[in-house]
Amino acid sequence: MWFLALCTFGIRKDTSWADFRKLVDPPTTLTSSCLQRMTLVLSLVTFVAAFGSSFQYGYNVSVINSPELFMKAFYNETYYERNGEYMSKDMITALWSITVSFFPLGGFFGSLLVGPMVNKCGRKGTLLINNVFSIIPAILMGASKVAKTFEVIIVCRVIIGICAGLSSNVVPMYLGELSPKNLRGAVGVVPQLFITIGILAAQILGMRMILGSTEGWPILLGLTGIPAVLQLFLLPFFPESPRYLLIQKGDEASAIAALRKLRGWDDVEEEMEEMRLEDQAEKAEGRMSVLTLFTYRGLRWQLISIIVMMAGQQLSGINAVYYYADSIYRSSGVEENDVQFVTVGTGAVNVVMTLLAVLIVESLGRRILLLAGFGICCVACAVLTVALNLKHINGMPYLSIACVIAYVIGHAIGASPIPSVMIIEMFLQSSRPAAFMVGGSVHWLSNFTVGLVFQYMDQGLGAYSFLIFCGICLLTVIYIFLVVPETKNKTFMEINQIMAKRNGTEEEADKEELKDFAPISQPYSKKAEAQRNSAL
């Protein structure tokens, strides 16, 4: 797992072996001033959570693209065996559209479960339960051809979508709460990195010479259960979120123990004090529901911001670009059998650029990556519109390919990974689950809308469809520039104070802070003090 830390968080080539060991396994004598250090436990839990959950999300986004023709043939043959006649073309198209679109629809339902589940079962507990929504469908889809039933594939796509809807929200929340502020952005981008790796894995395994065949597609669909099984066995060995344990469960002893295990040293008092401050600040609010979130003035601009960023992430046309990619490659002279290799190459670019985002998010910050990412997508969509309409001119098809790659790069460095990080950082513990429910619902509904509407946009507008995506990217850039603050290296409470100014509640927040925080140096409850002493 030292290799994971090296690849994921970046270490200079001239770092000595001794210094490297200190980086991933810091001595217990270090204090909380060295929280930027990456420990082995934090590396491992990041890997297990991201591979076990986020990887599945990415894998299931693209797993049915390559075997589409073989799966449609299976639908048709099964129908013929039952009814003595083949399906009409419209019926096959409708069934396939349902198969594709039911995944984001399941994702929307999964997002609605985030708040209740993480509050009742915890972050880690929710991820463990969520594996059921992956393992059972994987077995059923893998056996669908033998059982001669295509209906089970459609139903399982909804269930797999529920799994993705939960994991896409809970994994960033869990890892963000485990991480120190100096690494929160980098660790928060890792789930998106594993989503892109999952997409690439599905593209590679779905190639004609591997599993993208008549015999191989059931295995291809069933492989999604393997990461879930690994997570089910490995995740119980890692701690629950210390913030959840302290703020929502009131168990300070367990929170201290979890924090010490994650940080690798005993002096965690500075972080515990910051969490106590957050706990005190939220006592007056209580646990927030989605309805309360929409009516609470103190979180108005945070809520608007996540809605804009999550909608912009999907309505900017990432799925449409992937849809158009194959035809762009063909028009550029790429042979039909070679298109799959170019597609895999595009997926590899996506992985590499997301890895770059992991490495630079703590140095450049969240805001600049959001602006750069959506800005690149905006320009790429505009130029792509021109190139597609002038494809008869020499060189334009190659410009189209360059635009697709540029768009993927822009999405990978900012538009895809950063919005989830911002949800973690712009909301406190009591409102974070509701915020993820809202953000996740907007994400999946926007995804579902693009999948449903783009076919008609393509028929009516053709290449000019990308001007709509260009406009959405531009509006998102303007909003981020005017409203969204930089959150790099700031505690949750500091970010809350920044947003209080924009919400016009700064004076109220200051009064609440003086009222609630003044006695914080004293034990804030007898029970907490007893737990603290027992932990020490």
TIZADREN-664221 format. One record per residue (C-alpha): x, y, z; residue in three letters. Coordinates in nm, 3 decimals, m for minus. Example, Ala and Ser with C-alpha at 12.3 -4.5 7.8 and 13.67 -1.06 7.14 Angstrom:
((1.230, m0.450, 0.780), ALA);
((1.367, m0.106, 0.714), SER);
END
This chain:
((0.000, 0.000, 0.000), MET);
((0.304, 0.226, 0.007), TRP);
((0.280, 0.217, m0.373), PHE);
((m0.077, 0.346, m0.342), LEU);
((0.041, 0.639, m0.132), ALA);
((0.321, 0.708, m0.383), LEU);
((0.086, 0.706, m0.685), CYS);
((m0.213, 0.871, m0.525), THR);
((m0.066, 1.150, m0.315), PHE);
((0.262, 1.220, m0.490), GLY);
((0.615, 1.201, m0.348), ILE);
((0.932, 1.353, m0.492), ARG);
((1.169, 1.117, m0.669), LYS);
((1.458, 1.226, m0.446), ASP);
((1.273, 1.126, m0.127), THR);
((1.486, 0.883, 0.072), SER);
((1.348, 0.546, 0.185), TRP);
((1.366, 0.655, 0.548), ALA);
((1.172, 0.976, 0.475), ASP);
((0.917, 0.780, 0.274), PHE);
((0.861, 0.540, 0.566), ARG);
((0.804, 0.844, 0.790), LYS);
((0.553, 0.982, 0.541), LEU);
((0.329, 0.676, 0.529), VAL);
((0.401, 0.558, 0.885), ASP);
((0.472, 0.868, 1.097), PRO);
((0.613, 0.812, 1.447), PRO);
((0.371, 0.830, 1.736), THR);
((0.557, 1.127, 1.879), THR);
((0.437, 1.360, 1.603), LEU);
((0.171, 1.612, 1.694), THR);
((m0.132, 1.742, 1.515), SER);
((0.073, 2.011, 1.345), SER);
((0.188, 1.738, 1.104), CYS);
((m0.157, 1.634, 0.992), LEU);
((m0.060, 1.664, 0.626), GLN);
((0.126, 1.334, 0.666), ARG);
((m0.036, 1.036, 0.493), MET);
((m0.058, 0.730, 0.718), THR);
((m0.076, 0.371, 0.605), LEU);
((m0.418, 0.323, 0.769), VAL);
((m0.564, 0.624, 0.586), LEU);
((m0.414, 0.500, 0.256), SER);
((m0.563, 0.155, 0.306), LEU);
((m0.911, 0.271, 0.403), VAL);
((m0.912, 0.514, 0.109), THR);
((m0.823, 0.230, m0.126), PHE);
((m1.075, m0.016, 0.019), VAL);
((m1.364, 0.234, 0.018), ALA);
((m1.288, 0.377, m0.328), ALA);
((m1.217, 0.042, m0.497), PHE);
((m1.504, m0.139, m0.327), GLY);
((m1.765, 0.128, m0.407), SER);
((m1.654, 0.404, m0.648), SER);
((m1.490, 0.157, m0.887), PHE);
((m1.824, m0.022, m0.922), GLN);
((m2.000, 0.303, m1.011), TYR);
((m1.758, 0.372, m1.296), GLY);
((m1.760, 0.010, m1.411), TYR);
((m2.140, m0.001, m1.441), ASN);
((m2.155, 0.334, m1.623), VAL);
((m1.983, 0.185, m1.930), SER);
((m2.004, m0.194, m1.891), VAL);
((m2.303, m0.235, m2.125), ILE);
((m2.167, m0.011, m2.403), ASN);
((m1.936, m0.267, m2.568), SER);
((m2.167, m0.574, m2.561), PRO);
((m2.474, m0.373, m2.671), GLU);
((m2.525, m0.565, m2.998), LEU);
((m2.484, m0.905, m2.830), PHE);
((m2.723, m0.817, m2.547), MET);
((m2.986, m0.687, m2.791), LYS);
((m2.956, m1.013, m2.983), ALA);
((m3.009, m1.204, m2.655), PHE);
((m3.322, m0.996, m2.583), TYR);
((m3.456, m1.074, m2.929), ASN);
((m3.374, m1.446, m2.923), GLU);
((m3.530, m1.488, m2.579), THR);
((m3.846, m1.313, m2.695), TYR);
((m3.859, m1.539, m3.004), TYR);
((m3.828, m1.857, m2.796), GLU);
((m4.123, m1.743, m2.583), ARG);
((m4.354, m1.598, m2.848), ASN);
((m4.248, m1.751, m3.180), GLY);
((m4.171, m1.412, m3.335), GLU);
((m3.895, m1.153, m3.311), TYR);
((m3.930, m0.810, m3.153), MET);
((m3.990, m0.504, m3.365), SER);
((m3.705, m0.258, m3.403), LYS);
((m3.890, m0.002, m3.191), ASP);
((m3.944, m0.256, m2.912), MET);
((m3.574, m0.348, m2.902), ILE);
((m3.479, 0.020, m2.896), THR);
((m3.726, 0.088, m2.613), ALA);
((m3.605, m0.206, m2.403), LEU);
((m3.242, m0.104, m2.451), TRP);
((m3.318, 0.258, m2.360), SER);
((m3.484, 0.132, m2.041), ILE);
((m3.181, m0.089, m1.965), THR);
((m2.949, 0.212, m1.998), VAL);
((m3.164, 0.477, m1.829), SER);
((m3.271, 0.264, m1.531), PHE);
((m2.916, 0.286, m1.393), PHE);
((m2.927, 0.664, m1.328), PRO);
((m3.288, 0.628, m1.214), LEU);
((m3.170, 0.379, m0.951), GLY);
((m2.893, 0.625, m0.866), GLY);
((m3.156, 0.887, m0.787), PHE);
((m3.339, 0.647, m0.554), PHE);
((m3.007, 0.560, m0.388), GLY);
((m2.936, 0.929, m0.327), SER);
((m3.266, 0.960, m0.140), LEU);
((m3.149, 0.687, 0.100), LEU);
((m2.820, 0.859, 0.188), VAL);
((m2.941, 1.078, 0.476), GLY);
((m3.145, 0.818, 0.667), PRO);
((m2.881, 0.546, 0.626), MET);
((m2.567, 0.743, 0.719), VAL);
((m2.740, 0.890, 1.024), ASN);
((m2.869, 0.555, 1.149), LYS);
((m2.599, 0.310, 1.032), CYS);
((m2.296, 0.539, 1.010), GLY);
((m2.076, 0.603, 0.708), ARG);
((m1.888, 0.272, 0.723), LYS);
((m2.202, 0.076, 0.810), GLY);
((m2.386, 0.220, 0.510), THR);
((m2.103, 0.116, 0.275), LEU);
((m2.108, m0.237, 0.415), LEU);
((m2.486, m0.268, 0.374), ILE);
((m2.462, m0.118, 0.026), ASN);
((m2.256, m0.415, m0.094), ASN);
((m2.575, m0.621, m0.091), VAL);
((m2.707, m0.399, m0.374), PHE);
((m2.405, m0.504, m0.581), SER);
((m2.338, m0.870, m0.501), ILE);
((m2.695, m1.000, m0.554), ILE);
((m2.749, m0.820, m0.890), PRO);
((m2.404, m0.931, m1.008), ALA);
((m2.497, m1.297, m0.951), ILE);
((m2.837, m1.254, m1.118), LEU);
((m2.701, m1.072, m1.423), MET);
((m2.422, m1.326, m1.460), GLY);
((m2.682, m1.604, m1.469), ALA);
((m2.937, m1.421, m1.690), SER);
((m2.830, m1.584, m2.016), LYS);
((m2.845, m1.935, m1.870), VAL);
((m3.184, m1.856, m1.715), ALA);
((m3.301, m1.708, m2.049), LYS);
((m3.445, m1.393, m1.893), THR);
((m3.359, m1.039, m2.000), PHE);
((m3.607, m0.883, m1.755), GLU);
((m3.375, m0.962, m1.464), VAL);
((m3.101, m0.751, m1.629), ILE);
((m3.333, m0.450, m1.645), ILE);
((m3.439, m0.491, m1.280), VAL);
((m3.080, m0.542, m1.168), CYS);
((m2.974, m0.222, m1.346), ARG);
((m3.207, m0.033, m1.110), VAL);
((m3.062, m0.212, m0.805), ILE);
((m2.704, m0.151, m0.923), ILE);
((m2.805, 0.212, m0.970), GLY);
((m2.919, 0.229, m0.607), ILE);
((m2.576, 0.097, m0.508), CYS);
((m2.407, 0.365, m0.720), ALA);
((m2.635, 0.638, m0.584), GLY);
((m2.541, 0.552, m0.227), LEU);
((m2.169, 0.500, m0.290), SER);
((m2.125, 0.817, m0.501), SER);
((m2.238, 1.019, m0.198), ASN);
((m2.127, 0.815, 0.103), VAL);
((m1.768, 0.741, m0.005), VAL);
((m1.669, 1.111, m0.044), PRO);
((m1.849, 1.189, 0.284), MET);
((m1.673, 0.906, 0.470), TYR);
((m1.325, 0.977, 0.336), LEU);
((m1.365, 1.352, 0.377), GLY);
((m1.449, 1.307, 0.746), GLU);
((m1.156, 1.069, 0.796), LEU);
((m0.900, 1.304, 0.640), SER);
((m0.709, 1.595, 0.796), PRO);
((m0.777, 1.932, 0.636), LYS);
((m0.441, 1.933, 0.456), ASN);
((m0.531, 1.614, 0.268), LEU);
((m0.908, 1.645, 0.251), ARG);
((m0.913, 1.767, m0.109), GLY);
((m0.673, 1.503, m0.240), ALA);
((m0.846, 1.219, m0.056), VAL);
((m1.184, 1.357, m0.165), GLY);
((m1.084, 1.332, m0.533), VAL);
((m0.971, 0.966, m0.501), VAL);
((m1.330, 0.830, m0.538), PRO);
((m1.357, 1.006, m0.874), GLN);
((m1.019, 0.858, m0.970), LEU);
((m1.152, 0.509, m0.904), PHE);
((m1.471, 0.589, m1.098), ILE);
((m1.254, 0.665, m1.403), THR);
((m1.051, 0.348, m1.341), ILE);
((m1.378, 0.152, m1.330), GLY);
((m1.485, 0.306, m1.662), ILE);
((m1.147, 0.216, m1.815), LEU);
((m1.161, m0.139, m1.676), ALA);
((m1.506, m0.192, m1.832), ALA);
((m1.380, m0.055, m2.164), GLN);
((m1.080, m0.290, m2.164), ILE);
((m1.269, m0.599, m2.051), LEU);
((m1.546, m0.519, m2.299), GLY);
((m1.315, m0.537, m2.601), MET);
((m1.408, m0.798, m2.862), ARG);
((m1.108, m1.020, m2.791), MET);
((m1.173, m1.032, m2.414), ILE);
((m1.535, m1.038, m2.288), LEU);
((m1.720, m0.821, m2.540), GLY);
((m1.864, m1.124, m2.717), SER);
((m2.171, m1.349, m2.729), THR);
((m2.024, m1.584, m2.468), GLU);
((m1.846, m1.326, m2.254), GLY);
((m2.101, m1.053, m2.181), TRP);
((m2.272, m1.231, m1.885), PRO);
((m1.931, m1.265, m1.716), ILE);
((m1.864, m0.898, m1.793), LEU);
((m2.183, m0.797, m1.611), LEU);
((m2.118, m1.033, m1.319), GLY);
((m1.767, m0.906, m1.244), LEU);
((m1.911, m0.597, m1.072), THR);
((m1.966, m0.806, m0.755), GLY);
((m1.595, m0.877, m0.696), ILE);
((m1.503, m0.532, m0.553), PRO);
((m1.812, m0.548, m0.330), ALA);
((m1.707, m0.885, m0.186), VAL);
((m1.356, m0.753, m0.113), LEU);
((m1.497, m0.445, 0.061), GLN);
((m1.738, m0.656, 0.264), LEU);
((m1.445, m0.852, 0.410), PHE);
((m1.187, m0.571, 0.446), LEU);
((m1.375, m0.255, 0.549), LEU);
((m1.478, m0.384, 0.898), PRO);
((m1.109, m0.367, 1.000), PHE);
((m1.106, 0.014, 0.960), PHE);
((m1.255, 0.281, 1.188), PRO);
((m1.585, 0.464, 1.156), GLU);
((m1.579, 0.839, 1.094), SER);
((m1.454, 1.011, 1.415), PRO);
((m1.690, 1.303, 1.347), ARG);
((m1.987, 1.069, 1.326), TYR);
((m1.884, 0.896, 1.649), LEU);
((m1.838, 1.221, 1.843), LEU);
((m2.102, 1.456, 1.701), ILE);
((m2.385, 1.219, 1.617), GLN);
((m2.323, 0.926, 1.855), LYS);
((m2.174, 1.127, 2.143), GLY);
((m1.902, 0.862, 2.190), ASP);
((m1.585, 1.061, 2.255), GLU);
((m1.376, 0.761, 2.360), ALA);
((m1.440, 0.580, 2.031), SER);
((m1.380, 0.901, 1.835), ALA);
((m1.039, 0.948, 2.000), ILE);
((m0.945, 0.585, 1.938), ALA);
((m1.049, 0.609, 1.571), ALA);
((m0.859, 0.935, 1.523), LEU);
((m0.543, 0.794, 1.680), ARG);
((m0.560, 0.490, 1.453), LYS);
((m0.602, 0.708, 1.145), LEU);
((m0.331, 0.962, 1.234), ARG);
((m0.076, 0.717, 1.371), GLY);
((0.002, 0.917, 1.685), TRP);
((m0.153, 0.980, 2.026), ASP);
((m0.180, 1.359, 2.034), ASP);
((m0.509, 1.421, 1.853), VAL);
((m0.638, 1.684, 2.094), GLU);
((m0.622, 1.970, 1.841), GLU);
((m0.850, 1.787, 1.596), GLU);
((m1.079, 1.674, 1.877), MET);
((m1.111, 2.035, 1.992), GLU);
((m1.207, 2.144, 1.641), GLU);
((m1.474, 1.872, 1.630), MET);
((m1.606, 1.980, 1.970), ARG);
((m1.638, 2.335, 1.837), LEU);
((m1.838, 2.206, 1.544), GLU);
((m2.051, 1.998, 1.781), ASP);
((m2.123, 2.299, 1.999), GLN);
((m2.208, 2.515, 1.697), ALA);
((m2.466, 2.265, 1.577), GLU);
((m2.642, 2.195, 1.906), LYS);
((m2.885, 2.481, 1.844), ALA);
((m2.961, 2.360, 1.490), GLU);
((m3.013, 1.988, 1.552), GLY);
((m3.004, 1.734, 1.270), ARG);
((m3.119, 1.891, 0.944), MET);
((m3.367, 1.739, 0.703), SER);
((m3.379, 1.822, 0.333), VAL);
((m3.683, 2.045, 0.392), LEU);
((m3.502, 2.234, 0.668), THR);
((m3.198, 2.271, 0.444), LEU);
((m3.410, 2.445, 0.179), PHE);
((m3.564, 2.687, 0.429), THR);
((m3.259, 2.765, 0.648), TYR);
((m3.115, 3.106, 0.563), ARG);
((m2.771, 3.027, 0.703), GLY);
((m2.707, 2.765, 0.431), LEU);
((m2.877, 2.937, 0.140), ARG);
((m2.572, 2.998, m0.081), TRP);
((m2.411, 2.665, 0.006), GLN);
((m2.726, 2.488, m0.115), LEU);
((m2.752, 2.695, m0.434), ILE);
((m2.383, 2.631, m0.501), SER);
((m2.402, 2.253, m0.481), ILE);
((m2.715, 2.249, m0.698), ILE);
((m2.540, 2.461, m0.963), VAL);
((m2.218, 2.257, m0.953), MET);
((m2.383, 1.914, m0.955), MET);
((m2.627, 2.014, m1.230), ALA);
((m2.345, 2.172, m1.430), GLY);
((m2.138, 1.856, m1.389), GLN);
((m2.396, 1.643, m1.573), GLN);
((m2.577, 1.898, m1.793), LEU);
((m2.240, 2.008, m1.936), SER);
((m2.271, 1.708, m2.169), GLY);
((m2.010, 1.455, m2.057), ILE);
((m2.234, 1.161, m2.151), ASN);
((m2.320, 1.324, m2.486), ALA);
((m1.951, 1.366, m2.568), VAL);
((m1.889, 0.999, m2.497), TYR);
((m2.194, 0.914, m2.710), TYR);
((m2.060, 1.117, m3.002), TYR);
((m1.699, 1.001, m2.959), ALA);
((m1.723, 0.682, m3.166), ASP);
((m1.881, 0.858, m3.464), SER);
((m1.617, 1.132, m3.442), ILE);
((m1.340, 0.873, m3.448), TYR);
((m1.496, 0.698, m3.748), ARG);
((m1.533, 1.022, m3.941), SER);
((m1.165, 1.091, m3.879), SER);
((m1.069, 0.775, m4.066), GLY);
((m1.030, 0.537, m3.772), VAL);
((m1.111, 0.181, m3.880), GLU);
((m1.424, 0.025, m3.726), GLU);
((m1.223, m0.244, m3.547), ASN);
((m0.982, 0.018, m3.411), ASP);
((m1.247, 0.250, m3.264), VAL);
((m1.254, 0.041, m2.944), GLN);
((m0.880, 0.100, m2.896), PHE);
((m0.919, 0.478, m2.938), VAL);
((m1.209, 0.468, m2.690), THR);
((m0.988, 0.289, m2.438), VAL);
((m0.720, 0.553, m2.502), GLY);
((m0.971, 0.826, m2.417), THR);
((m1.058, 0.639, m2.097), GLY);
((m0.688, 0.623, m2.011), ALA);
((m0.658, 1.002, m2.057), VAL);
((m0.952, 1.041, m1.819), ASN);
((m0.773, 0.832, m1.554), VAL);
((m0.439, 1.013, m1.592), VAL);
((m0.594, 1.360, m1.569), MET);
((m0.804, 1.265, m1.265), THR);
((m0.485, 1.138, m1.101), LEU);
((m0.330, 1.476, m1.182), LEU);
((m0.626, 1.643, m1.006), ALA);
((m0.549, 1.436, m0.695), VAL);
((m0.189, 1.559, m0.703), LEU);
((m0.260, 1.931, m0.760), ILE);
((m0.585, 1.997, m0.574), VAL);
((m0.406, 2.081, m0.247), GLU);
((m0.159, 2.316, m0.417), SER);
((m0.385, 2.495, m0.668), LEU);
((m0.705, 2.473, m0.466), GLY);
((m1.061, 2.373, m0.547), ARG);
((m1.181, 2.698, m0.703), ARG);
((m0.915, 2.726, m0.973), ILE);
((m0.971, 2.362, m1.078), LEU);
((m1.346, 2.419, m1.104), LEU);
((m1.297, 2.733, m1.314), LEU);
((m1.031, 2.572, m1.534), ALA);
((m1.229, 2.249, m1.575), GLY);
((m1.561, 2.404, m1.675), PHE);
((m1.378, 2.668, m1.881), GLY);
((m1.193, 2.405, m2.087), ILE);
((m1.521, 2.217, m2.140), CYS);
((m1.690, 2.537, m2.255), CYS);
((m1.423, 2.615, m2.516), VAL);
((m1.403, 2.249, m2.628), ALA);
((m1.782, 2.233, m2.688), CYS);
((m1.777, 2.557, m2.890), ALA);
((m1.487, 2.446, m3.111), VAL);
((m1.633, 2.095, m3.145), LEU);
((m1.957, 2.245, m3.283), THR);
((m1.759, 2.427, m3.553), VAL);
((m1.541, 2.125, m3.632), ALA);
((m1.837, 1.887, m3.667), LEU);
((m2.018, 2.125, m3.902), ASN);
((m1.707, 2.173, m4.116), LEU);
((m1.589, 1.811, m4.110), LYS);
((m1.563, 1.806, m4.491), HIS);
((m1.263, 2.042, m4.464), ILE);
((m0.924, 1.874, m4.431), ASN);
((m0.802, 1.857, m4.073), GLY);
((m1.140, 1.924, m3.912), MET);
((m1.202, 1.558, m3.813), PRO);
((m0.871, 1.560, m3.626), TYR);
((m0.970, 1.887, m3.458), LEU);
((m1.288, 1.709, m3.347), SER);
((m1.080, 1.434, m3.183), ILE);
((m0.866, 1.699, m3.012), ALA);
((m1.182, 1.868, m2.880), CYS);
((m1.314, 1.540, m2.737), VAL);
((m0.982, 1.478, m2.559), ILE);
((m0.968, 1.840, m2.436), ALA);
((m1.323, 1.811, m2.304), TYR);
((m1.239, 1.488, m2.119), VAL);
((m0.931, 1.659, m1.968), ILE);
((m1.138, 1.957, m1.849), GLY);
((m1.401, 1.736, m1.691), HIS);
((m1.139, 1.513, m1.529), ALA);
((m0.945, 1.791, m1.355), ILE);
((m1.239, 1.992, m1.223), GLY);
((m1.599, 1.936, m1.328), ALA);
((m1.613, 1.567, m1.230), SER);
((m1.412, 1.538, m0.903), PRO);
((m1.438, 1.874, m0.725), ILE);
((m1.814, 1.929, m0.666), PRO);
((m1.833, 1.634, m0.423), SER);
((m1.534, 1.773, m0.233), VAL);
((m1.714, 2.107, m0.205), MET);
((m2.023, 1.940, m0.054), ILE);
((m1.801, 1.787, 0.215), ILE);
((m1.637, 2.119, 0.296), GLU);
((m1.926, 2.368, 0.268), MET);
((m2.155, 2.187, 0.513), PHE);
((m2.116, 2.091, 0.878), LEU);
((m2.192, 1.752, 1.029), GLN);
((m2.563, 1.805, 1.096), SER);
((m2.644, 1.930, 0.745), SER);
((m2.395, 1.725, 0.540), ARG);
((m2.614, 1.412, 0.490), PRO);
((m2.908, 1.624, 0.368), ALA);
((m2.670, 1.821, 0.143), ALA);
((m2.542, 1.499, m0.013), PHE);
((m2.902, 1.386, m0.066), MET);
((m2.976, 1.708, m0.256), VAL);
((m2.648, 1.706, m0.449), GLY);
((m2.679, 1.336, m0.534), GLY);
((m3.041, 1.372, m0.645), SER);
((m2.952, 1.665, m0.873), VAL);
((m2.656, 1.465, m1.011), HIS);
((m2.860, 1.157, m1.098), TRP);
((m3.169, 1.341, m1.224), LEU);
((m2.947, 1.553, m1.452), SER);
((m2.773, 1.236, m1.570), ASN);
((m3.109, 1.074, m1.639), PHE);
((m3.235, 1.386, m1.821), THR);
((m2.936, 1.405, m2.056), VAL);
((m2.970, 1.035, m2.138), GLY);
((m3.340, 1.080, m2.207), LEU);
((m3.327, 1.408, m2.401), VAL);
((m3.001, 1.392, m2.595), PHE);
((m3.133, 1.152, m2.859), GLN);
((m3.398, 1.411, m2.951), TYR);
((m3.148, 1.698, m2.932), MET);
((m2.919, 1.508, m3.166), ASP);
((m3.200, 1.447, m3.416), GLN);
((m3.321, 1.807, m3.408), GLY);
((m3.002, 2.006, m3.367), LEU);
((m2.720, 1.769, m3.465), GLY);
((m2.378, 1.908, m3.380), ALA);
((m2.537, 2.234, m3.259), TYR);
((m2.642, 2.041, m2.946), SER);
((m2.297, 2.115, m2.808), PHE);
((m2.371, 2.488, m2.808), LEU);
((m2.628, 2.419, m2.534), ILE);
((m2.361, 2.237, m2.332), PHE);
((m2.121, 2.524, m2.402), CYS);
((m2.372, 2.772, m2.258), GLY);
((m2.429, 2.560, m1.946), ILE);
((m2.052, 2.539, m1.888), CYS);
((m2.020, 2.917, m1.930), LEU);
((m2.300, 2.991, m1.683), LEU);
((m2.143, 2.750, m1.432), THR);
((m1.804, 2.922, m1.468), VAL);
((m1.962, 3.264, m1.407), ILE);
((m2.145, 3.141, m1.097), TYR);
((m1.834, 2.976, m0.950), ILE);
((m1.626, 3.289, m1.016), PHE);
((m1.880, 3.515, m0.843), LEU);
((m1.996, 3.298, m0.553), VAL);
((m1.789, 2.988, m0.467), VAL);
((m1.499, 3.055, m0.224), PRO);
((m1.166, 2.876, m0.196), GLU);
((m1.178, 2.612, 0.080), THR);
((m0.821, 2.479, 0.065), LYS);
((m0.654, 2.422, 0.405), ASN);
((m0.952, 2.555, 0.598), LYS);
((m1.144, 2.382, 0.877), THR);
((m1.515, 2.320, 0.841), PHE);
((m1.582, 2.597, 1.092), MET);
((m1.367, 2.848, 0.901), GLU);
((m1.551, 2.770, 0.577), ILE);
((m1.881, 2.806, 0.761), ASN);
((m1.779, 3.156, 0.875), GLN);
((m1.684, 3.255, 0.518), ILE);
((m2.024, 3.146, 0.386), MET);
((m2.200, 3.318, 0.677), ALA);
((m2.084, 3.653, 0.533), LYS);
((m2.244, 3.575, 0.196), ARG);
((m2.563, 3.449, 0.362), ASN);
((m2.587, 3.766, 0.569), GLY);
((m2.579, 3.568, 0.893), THR);
((m2.226, 3.660, 1.007), GLU);
((m2.347, 3.861, 1.306), GLU);
((m2.574, 3.578, 1.419), GLU);
((m2.292, 3.327, 1.375), ALA);
((m2.055, 3.543, 1.580), ASP);
((m2.308, 3.572, 1.862), LYS);
((m2.374, 3.197, 1.852), GLU);
((m2.000, 3.135, 1.855), GLU);
((m1.946, 3.356, 2.159), LEU);
((m2.239, 3.193, 2.340), LYS);
((m2.150, 2.833, 2.260), ASP);
((m1.771, 2.838, 2.234), PHE);
((m1.670, 3.046, 2.537), ALA);
((m1.675, 2.759, 2.787), PRO);
((m1.518, 2.511, 2.548), ILE);
((m1.196, 2.490, 2.742), SER);
((m1.404, 2.336, 3.018), GLN);
((m1.552, 1.988, 2.986), PRO);
((m1.869, 2.033, 2.779), TYR);
((m2.043, 1.742, 2.952), SER);
((m1.971, 1.508, 3.238), LYS);
((m2.027, 1.210, 3.013), LYS);
((m1.784, 1.345, 2.751), ALA);
((m1.522, 1.419, 3.017), GLU);
((m1.552, 1.067, 3.160), ALA);
((m1.514, 0.917, 2.812), GLN);
((m1.219, 1.142, 2.740), ARG);
((m1.039, 1.045, 3.058), ASN);
((m1.098, 0.675, 2.997), SER);
((m0.959, 0.710, 2.643), ALA);
((m0.651, 0.887, 2.773), LEU);
END
